[in-house]
Amino acid sequence: MENENLTRDEAAARSALLETESYTVHLDLSRARDAAQGTCPTTTTVVFSCREPGASTFLDFIGEVTALEVNGRVLDPATAGDGARVLLDDLAEHNTVTVTGQARYSTSGEGLHRFVDPADGETYLYTQYEPADARRVFANFEQPDLKATFTFSVVAPADWTVASNGAETGVQPLGDTSDAAAARWTFAPTRRISTYITTVLAGPYHRETDSWTGAAGTAGEGLEVPLALYCRRSLAPSFDAAEIFDTTRRGLDFFHDLFDYAYPFGKYDQAFVPEYNLGAMENPGLVTFTENYVFQSAATEAQREARANTIMHEMAHMWFGDLVTMSWWDDLWLKESFADYMGALAVAEATRWSTSWVSFANRRKAWAYVQDQLPTTHPIVADIPDLEAAKQNFDGITYAKGASVLKQLVAFVGREDFTTAARQYFRKHEYGNTNLTDLLDVLALATGQDLAAWSRSWLQTSGVPALAAEVTADDGILTGVTIVQDAVDPVTGLDEPRPHRIRVGLYSFDTEGWLVRTRAEPVTVEAGRTAVPALAGADQPDLLLVNDDDLTYAKLSFDERSLATLLTSIHRVQDPLARATCLTALWSTTRDARLPVSSYLSAVMLAAPVEGGVGMLQVLLANARTAIERFAPAGERPALRDRLSDFLAEGLRTAEPGSDLQLAWARALAAAARSAGRAVDVVRAVLDGDERIDGLGLDAELRWLLLQGLAAQQRVRPGELEAERTADPTASGRVGFTLASAAIPDAAIKKATWAEAVHGDRLSNELLSAAIEGFMLGSHALLDPYREPYFGALRGVWDTRGIEMASRIVRGLYPGHQDLDGEPGRHPVVLRTDAWLDANPDAPAALRRIVVEERDHLLRSLRAQAQGTR
C-alpha cells in the first residue's frame, strides 16, 4: 500500500501540529474462526486538538476505510484515502474523528495475527505492533510521541478469553451471531501511552492468576498488582506457571526497590503466543512472549535463565519505554539498551541464575560484536529517517552494544549515581517522551559530571574498539604494561579513542594447576596508548586479561604468552566470567582470520568437556561448527567435521545421564549431522535405539533435531518423517516436519520449496523460516541453480510481501555458504551481489541493508578460508 513509510520529518510536523487526547477502539472478532474471513470490522474514535485550526493532517491505517466522520461531518472515505493514510482537512481546535473499516488478519506476526492450532483446530489471535503496525488494526497517529489514553472493546466468541492493556470492566453476552454465541468485552482506559504498545489478545487461551503485593518501605508499599498468565489450551500441560510467577514477583520486588517508582499500569498479564516474531513485547498491562518459552520438551537451565532474562527485560520496559518513551526511533536505544542491561542485572541479583553476566558476555555481547563490524554499523544513537529504517534497527547495536556501554557507564560514574539519575528521569518525564539530551541532563545532575564527551565517544560513534596489552618482562618480572586501543570509526574513518574504566587481571597457575586471579588493577584508558605503571615489578602472569570482569565493550587481543596459555589451558581458567571473556575473544580472533580454525577447535575441545555452564557449552559447540562450515578451507572441512563429530559423540556418551549438559551435547551432535561427517551415523544409531545413551530422553524436540540432520544427509527412511508428524501433531511438530522435509537433498523438493517460499502465500512466518532453513541445507549442486533467481526476485519480493516476511526471504535465501574460488572479492557471488547493488541504487534502504550485510558475511567467510590456505 502506498504511503506506508512515514518519515521522521512528517512525524515531527504532525507532532508540532497536534496533541492527542484519547482513542476509543472497537474490534469485532466474532467471525475470526472462519478461515474464509480475511478481515474484521474495526472502529476508532480519536479525540485530539490542533494548534493551527484550518490545517490538514492524516491518520495512518493499512486497511479498507468504509466510513469516516470528522467533527460531525460524514465524509466519503474514497476521497479521503491516500494509500495507508486517511486525510483530514480543515481541522478545528478540538477534533473528534471516527474511522470505520476492515482490518486484515495476519500470518506474518505483524498487526492482528491469526493462528489455528493443528493440535485441536482452535483459533488464536494476538496483536504485535512495534514499530508501526497498530495501523494495521485501527486508525491512529502512528508515532511514539503522540501519546493518548486508549479504551478498547472487543466482540468475540463467547467461549473465548479476551484481554487488553486495561483491566476488564465487563463482559456482555450478545446471543448468536452468524457463527455462534458472542460476547462484548470492555476494558478500562489506559494511562497515556504510545500506539505501538497497545494490544489485544483473543482466543480459547488457558489462563492462570496470582498477585503481587509491594513490600513495606519501598515505592510499591501497599500496591497490589493482579498477575495473569496465558498460553494456548493445548500447551497447558507444559505450562510451568509457578516458576514464571515466581520470576515475575522477584522482578517487581527488584525494580520497585531499584527505581523507587510504583508500577503505574494496574495489572501485569503475560501471554505466551504462537508464531511470534520477537522474544517478547512490553505492552503495559499485557506483555506478550514467544510461546517457545513454554517448554514442551526437556529444557536446560540456560533456557530457563533466558526466559527469566526476557521477563526481566520486558518488565524494565514498564519504566524505560512505556512510562517514559523515546520521541522518535533515533532514540530506540533509550528503552532497548536500558532494558537489556536491566534484564541481565535483575537476573543476576534477584534470581537463582547468578551467572547472568556470563550469559550476557557469551551471547548478547557476541551478537553486538558481529553487528558492529558490518558495513551497516551505526551509532547507538542512530539516524532513523523513516519507519523502514526503524524496522531494521532492532539489532545487536541498539540492544546489546547499548547495554554493554551502559554497564561501562555504571563503572564510569558509579552505580549509586546512575540509579539516582534513573529515578529522576522517571519522575521528570513520566508519561512523556525524551531524547538523548534529556538523559544526559539527569545524569549530569546526579553525578556532577558533564557527560557530553562520554556520550559523543560511546553513543555517537560506530564500530568496536580493540584493546590489547603490550607486555615486557625480565626474568619473570613485569617491566612494562601498556594498553593499546584501536578505535577508528569505520563510518567516519576518524580515530575515536573511547574512555574505558577497566580492570586488568593477572592470572597464574596455582599449585593445583588452576589459572586464578592474583591481582586486578583498575585502569582508566582514554587514549591510543595507556601505560600501567602500577604493574611494573609484579610477577609476570601466565595470562593477562585486559578486560577483567567484562566491564567495557571492546574486542580483546592477547600478548604472546597469554595466548599460548589460553590455547593449552583455557579449561584451567577457574572464574566463569573470565573464562567466558577469554573464549569470546578467541572466537572473535577466529572470525577475524587471526586464529586458525583448527586452533580454535582445539581450544573448544579443551574447554567444553569441563564446562559446567550449559549456556557456555552450547555457545562453544555451536561456534565450533560455524568455524568449520564458514571459516575453514573447503579441503580441510572433511577431516575437521569428523574430528568434531567424534568429539561430540564422546561428549554425549560421557555426560552425566539426564543432565542439561547431556542434552546440550545431543543437540550439538544433531546439528553437526546436518553437514557431511561421522555424526550422522551416531544420530541414526541413537534414533534407532542401536546405541542407547543412558538418561537421554528422546522427546519430540530432540527427535525432530535428529531427523533434520538425517534428512539433510538423505538418511531418513520412506515415510519416517510423515510417521513422526502423525505422532507429534503439535505446532512445533509442524515446524520440525517442514524443516526436515525441505532439507532432503532432492532437486524436485528444493524446487517446490523455493517456489512456495518465494512466490507462494501459504506459509506463515514461522513455517516460512523453517522452509528456508531446510532449503539451505543442500550441496552446491542443488543450490547453485538458485543464485540468479535469488537476485532476480529481490525487488518483487520486497514490493509484494510485508517487510517481516520479505526480510526473512532476502536474508535467509542469500547464497552465502560458498567455497573460496580465487580472490575473495572476485568470487562469483560477491561480484553478482555488487552488480545487483550497482543496478538497484533506488532499492529501498532496508532491502539494500540486508543484501550489503549478507555480502559482508560471505566476504568474511572467504577471507578466513583464504587465510587458512596460506
VENLINWO-V848906 format. One record per residue. N is the residue number from 0. RES is the residue in one letter. PSI is psi in whole degrees, 0 to 359 (999 if undefined). Layout:
N/RES/PSI, N/RES/PSI
//
This chain:
0/M/140, 1/E/154, 2/N/27, 3/E/333, 4/N/82, 5/L/134, 6/T/161, 7/R/320, 8/D/319, 9/E/319, 10/A/319, 11/A/319, 12/A/320, 13/R/322, 14/S/323, 15/A/334, 16/L/325, 17/L/158, 18/E/118, 19/T/146, 20/E/306, 21/S/156, 22/Y/140, 23/T/118, 24/V/130, 25/H/130, 26/L/135, 27/D/104, 28/L/19, 29/S/337, 30/R/20, 31/A/335, 32/R/338, 33/D/109, 34/A/337, 35/A/344, 36/Q/105, 37/G/349, 38/T/168, 39/C/149, 40/P/141, 41/T/137, 42/T/130, 43/T/131, 44/T/119, 45/V/133, 46/V/127, 47/F/163, 48/S/157, 49/C/128, 50/R/345, 51/E/82, 52/P/139, 53/G/348, 54/A/172, 55/S/155, 56/T/197, 57/F/149, 58/L/156, 59/D/132, 60/F/117, 61/I/84, 62/G/190, 63/E/120, 64/V/125, 65/T/341, 66/A/146, 67/L/128, 68/E/127, 69/V/112, 70/N/44, 71/G/352, 72/R/125, 73/V/121, 74/L/159, 75/D/114, 76/P/335, 77/A/326, 78/T/343, 79/A/351, 80/G/142, 81/D/78, 82/G/239, 83/A/16, 84/R/144, 85/V/112, 86/L/135, 87/L/116, 88/D/161, 89/D/55, 90/L/149, 91/A/178, 92/E/319, 93/H/131, 94/N/144, 95/T/121, 96/V/133, 97/T/126, 98/V/124, 99/T/140, 100/G/192, 101/Q/124, 102/A/139, 103/R/135, 104/Y/147, 105/S/152, 106/T/12, 107/S/357, 108/G/3, 109/E/135, 110/G/229, 111/L/100, 112/H/134, 113/R/132, 114/F/133, 115/V/120, 116/D/118, 117/P/343, 118/A/326, 119/D/1, 120/G/4, 121/E/151, 122/T/135, 123/Y/142, 124/L/147, 125/Y/164, 126/T/150, 127/Q/123, 128/Y/332, 129/E/133, 130/P/339, 131/A/50, 132/D/7, 133/A/329, 134/R/348, 135/R/348, 136/V/322, 137/F/152, 138/A/136, 139/N/173, 140/F/97, 141/E/77, 142/Q/148, 143/P/340, 144/D/0, 145/L/74, 146/K/156, 147/A/173, 148/T/151, 149/F/131, 150/T/116, 151/F/146, 152/S/147, 153/V/132, 154/V/130, 155/A/167, 156/P/138, 157/A/336, 158/D/9, 159/W/169, 160/T/134, 161/V/139, 162/A/161, 163/S/190, 164/N/316, 165/G/164, 166/A/145, 167/E/131, 168/T/348, 169/G/153, 170/V/118, 171/Q/116, 172/P/140, 173/L/357, 174/G/198, 175/D/134, 176/T/197, 177/S/341, 178/D/307, 179/A/182, 180/A/138, 181/A/167, 182/A/161, 183/R/120, 184/W/138, 185/T/150, 186/F/150, 187/A/151, 188/P/147, 189/T/172, 190/R/179, 191/R/114, 192/I/170, 193/S/159, 194/T/324, 195/Y/349, 196/I/14, 197/T/159, 198/T/155, 199/V/140, 200/L/132, 201/A/138, 202/G/179, 203/P/53, 204/Y/142, 205/H/137, 206/R/136, 207/E/150, 208/T/157, 209/D/192, 210/S/165, 211/W/138, 212/T/131, 213/G/144, 214/A/152, 215/A/142, 216/G/3, 217/T/173, 218/A/339, 219/G/9, 220/E/125, 221/G/352, 222/L/130, 223/E/124, 224/V/114, 225/P/137, 226/L/142, 227/A/149, 228/L/143, 229/Y/144, 230/C/168, 231/R/148, 232/R/323, 233/S/346, 234/L/353, 235/A/320, 236/P/339, 237/S/2, 238/F/107, 239/D/70, 240/A/325, 241/A/316, 242/E/322, 243/I/317, 244/F/318, 245/D/314, 246/T/319, 247/T/313, 248/R/320, 249/R/321, 250/G/316, 251/L/320, 252/D/311, 253/F/311, 254/F/329, 255/H/321, 256/D/319, 257/L/313, 258/F/340, 259/D/41, 260/Y/123, 261/A/140, 262/Y/124, 263/P/4, 264/F/24, 265/G/249, 266/K/166, 267/Y/91, 268/D/152, 269/Q/124, 270/A/134, 271/F/113, 272/V/157, 273/P/154, 274/E/45, 275/Y/135, 276/N/339, 277/L/178, 278/G/319, 279/A/172, 280/M/134, 281/E/39, 282/N/120, 283/P/133, 284/G/339, 285/L/84, 286/V/137, 287/T/143, 288/F/156, 289/T/139, 290/E/1, 291/N/342, 292/Y/359, 293/V/105, 294/F/106, 295/Q/339, 296/S/182, 297/A/136, 298/A/137, 299/T/167, 300/E/328, 301/A/321, 302/Q/320, 303/R/323, 304/E/319, 305/A/321, 306/R/317, 307/A/320, 308/N/318, 309/T/320, 310/I/314, 311/M/321, 312/H/310, 313/E/324, 314/M/321, 315/A/329, 316/H/337, 317/M/330, 318/W/303, 319/F/90, 320/G/316, 321/D/308, 322/L/312, 323/V/123, 324/T/146, 325/M/150, 326/S/321, 327/W/171, 328/W/351, 329/D/323, 330/D/31, 331/L/325, 332/W/333, 333/L/336, 334/K/319, 335/E/319, 336/S/316, 337/F/317, 338/A/322, 339/D/317, 340/Y/312, 341/M/327, 342/G/313, 343/A/320, 344/L/315, 345/A/319, 346/V/318, 347/A/325, 348/E/349, 349/A/1, 350/T/184, 351/R/351, 352/W/87, 353/S/350, 354/T/27, 355/S/320, 356/W/336, 357/V/315, 358/S/320, 359/F/317, 360/A/317, 361/N/352, 362/R/294, 363/R/312, 364/K/323, 365/A/323, 366/W/316, 367/A/317, 368/Y/320, 369/V/310, 370/Q/321, 371/D/352, 372/Q/3, 373/L/157, 374/P/345, 375/T/14, 376/T/157, 377/H/162, 378/P/160, 379/I/314, 380/V/100, 381/A/165, 382/D/107, 383/I/93, 384/P/341, 385/D/179, 386/L/327, 387/E/319, 388/A/322, 389/A/318, 390/K/325, 391/Q/352, 392/N/6, 393/F/74, 394/D/184, 395/G/338, 396/I/310, 397/T/322, 398/Y/287, 399/A/322, 400/K/316, 401/G/317, 402/A/320, 403/S/320, 404/V/324, 405/L/323, 406/K/321, 407/Q/324, 408/L/319, 409/V/320, 410/A/329, 411/F/316, 412/V/346, 413/G/143, 414/R/324, 415/E/314, 416/D/323, 417/F/316, 418/T/319, 419/T/318, 420/A/318, 421/A/317, 422/R/319, 423/Q/323, 424/Y/315, 425/F/316, 426/R/322, 427/K/327, 428/H/19, 429/E/134, 430/Y/17, 431/G/195, 432/N/149, 433/T/172, 434/N/187, 435/L/318, 436/T/321, 437/D/321, 438/L/316, 439/L/325, 440/D/314, 441/V/328, 442/L/318, 443/A/319, 444/L/319, 445/A/326, 446/T/342, 447/G/15, 448/Q/145, 449/D/109, 450/L/18, 451/A/319, 452/A/319, 453/W/316, 454/S/315, 455/R/322, 456/S/322, 457/W/322, 458/L/341, 459/Q/19, 460/T/169, 461/S/161, 462/G/165, 463/V/117, 464/P/151, 465/A/134, 466/L/136, 467/A/161, 468/A/129, 469/E/121, 470/V/131, 471/T/146, 472/A/157, 473/D/114, 474/D/45, 475/G/6, 476/I/132, 477/L/131, 478/T/345, 479/G/140, 480/V/125, 481/T/129, 482/I/122, 483/V/127, 484/Q/128, 485/D/111, 486/A/48, 487/V/127, 488/D/118, 489/P/344, 490/V/314, 491/T/339, 492/G/3, 493/L/147, 494/D/117, 495/E/72, 496/P/132, 497/R/150, 498/P/127, 499/H/130, 500/R/107, 501/I/175, 502/R/133, 503/V/117, 504/G/135, 505/L/126, 506/Y/135, 507/S/160, 508/F/133, 509/D/187, 510/T/342, 511/E/7, 512/G/9, 513/W/144, 514/L/111, 515/V/152, 516/R/127, 517/T/344, 518/R/146, 519/A/116, 520/E/118, 521/P/136, 522/V/139, 523/T/120, 524/V/121, 525/E/352, 526/A/185, 527/G/329, 528/R/131, 529/T/113, 530/A/149, 531/V/77, 532/P/336, 533/A/339, 534/L/348, 535/A/132, 536/G/351, 537/A/157, 538/D/138, 539/Q/124, 540/P/164, 541/D/333, 542/L/127, 543/L/116, 544/L/111, 545/V/318, 546/N/59, 547/D/142, 548/D/7, 549/D/50, 550/L/334, 551/T/178, 552/Y/107, 553/A/149, 554/K/144, 555/L/142, 556/S/150, 557/F/149, 558/D/166, 559/E/316, 560/R/317, 561/S/318, 562/L/318, 563/A/320, 564/T/314, 565/L/320, 566/L/343, 567/T/344, 568/S/26, 569/I/328, 570/H/352, 571/R/359, 572/V/115, 573/Q/322, 574/D/126, 575/P/320, 576/L/321, 577/A/318, 578/R/317, 579/A/319, 580/T/317, 581/C/317, 582/L/322, 583/T/320, 584/A/320, 585/L/321, 586/W/317, 587/S/320, 588/T/324, 589/T/315, 590/R/329, 591/D/6, 592/A/30, 593/R/358, 594/L/125, 595/P/148, 596/V/321, 597/S/324, 598/S/319, 599/Y/317, 600/L/321, 601/S/320, 602/A/319, 603/V/320, 604/M/340, 605/L/315, 606/A/319, 607/A/315, 608/P/336, 609/V/2, 610/E/120, 611/G/344, 612/G/118, 613/V/328, 614/G/315, 615/M/321, 616/L/315, 617/Q/316, 618/V/316, 619/L/312, 620/L/324, 621/A/319, 622/N/323, 623/A/316, 624/R/317, 625/T/319, 626/A/317, 627/I/312, 628/E/332, 629/R/326, 630/F/344, 631/A/143, 632/P/146, 633/A/322, 634/G/337, 635/E/344, 636/R/316, 637/P/315, 638/A/321, 639/L/322, 640/R/316, 641/D/322, 642/R/315, 643/L/319, 644/S/313, 645/D/320, 646/F/315, 647/L/320, 648/A/319, 649/E/320, 650/G/320, 651/L/317, 652/R/332, 653/T/353, 654/A/154, 655/E/126, 656/P/133, 657/G/5, 658/S/164, 659/D/321, 660/L/320, 661/Q/318, 662/L/321, 663/A/318, 664/W/319, 665/A/316, 666/R/321, 667/A/322, 668/L/319, 669/A/319, 670/A/319, 671/A/330, 672/A/345, 673/R/336, 674/S/159, 675/A/141, 676/G/172, 677/R/350, 678/A/326, 679/V/328, 680/D/320, 681/V/318, 682/V/316, 683/R/318, 684/A/320, 685/V/315, 686/L/326, 687/D/347, 688/G/5, 689/D/334, 690/E/116, 691/R/125, 692/I/110, 693/D/126, 694/G/350, 695/L/114, 696/G/123, 697/L/74, 698/D/179, 699/A/315, 700/E/313, 701/L/322, 702/R/318, 703/W/321, 704/L/317, 705/L/317, 706/L/326, 707/Q/321, 708/G/317, 709/L/319, 710/A/318, 711/A/334, 712/Q/14, 713/Q/43, 714/R/10, 715/V/151, 716/R/157, 717/P/129, 718/G/355, 719/E/317, 720/L/319, 721/E/321, 722/A/320, 723/E/322, 724/R/321, 725/T/322, 726/A/336, 727/D/83, 728/P/15, 729/T/172, 730/A/319, 731/S/327, 732/G/323, 733/R/320, 734/V/314, 735/G/319, 736/F/318, 737/T/315, 738/L/311, 739/A/318, 740/S/319, 741/A/340, 742/A/342, 743/I/127, 744/P/72, 745/D/130, 746/A/320, 747/A/321, 748/I/317, 749/K/319, 750/K/315, 751/A/320, 752/T/316, 753/W/312, 754/A/318, 755/E/319, 756/A/316, 757/V/322, 758/H/348, 759/G/177, 760/D/16, 761/R/334, 762/L/130, 763/S/175, 764/N/313, 765/E/321, 766/L/327, 767/L/313, 768/S/320, 769/A/317, 770/A/318, 771/I/316, 772/E/317, 773/G/318, 774/F/318, 775/M/352, 776/L/74, 777/G/163, 778/S/168, 779/H/323, 780/A/326, 781/L/325, 782/L/334, 783/D/327, 784/P/347, 785/Y/4, 786/R/304, 787/E/318, 788/P/327, 789/Y/306, 790/F/327, 791/G/336, 792/A/348, 793/L/308, 794/R/319, 795/G/318, 796/V/314, 797/W/325, 798/D/334, 799/T/344, 800/R/151, 801/G/161, 802/I/328, 803/E/309, 804/M/320, 805/A/320, 806/S/320, 807/R/320, 808/I/312, 809/V/316, 810/R/316, 811/G/329, 812/L/4, 813/Y/132, 814/P/67, 815/G/349, 816/H/90, 817/Q/157, 818/D/149, 819/L/133, 820/D/82, 821/G/213, 822/E/137, 823/P/316, 824/G/349, 825/R/11, 826/H/143, 827/P/323, 828/V/323, 829/V/314, 830/L/320, 831/R/323, 832/T/315, 833/D/320, 834/A/319, 835/W/316, 836/L/319, 837/D/324, 838/A/349, 839/N/55, 840/P/339, 841/D/4, 842/A/149, 843/P/140, 844/A/324, 845/A/322, 846/L/313, 847/R/323, 848/R/315, 849/I/315, 850/V/317, 851/V/318, 852/E/318, 853/E/323, 854/R/319, 855/D/321, 856/H/318, 857/L/315, 858/L/321, 859/R/317, 860/S/313, 861/L/322, 862/R/321, 863/A/319, 864/Q/319, 865/A/319, 866/Q/325, 867/G/342, 868/T/357, 869/R/999
//
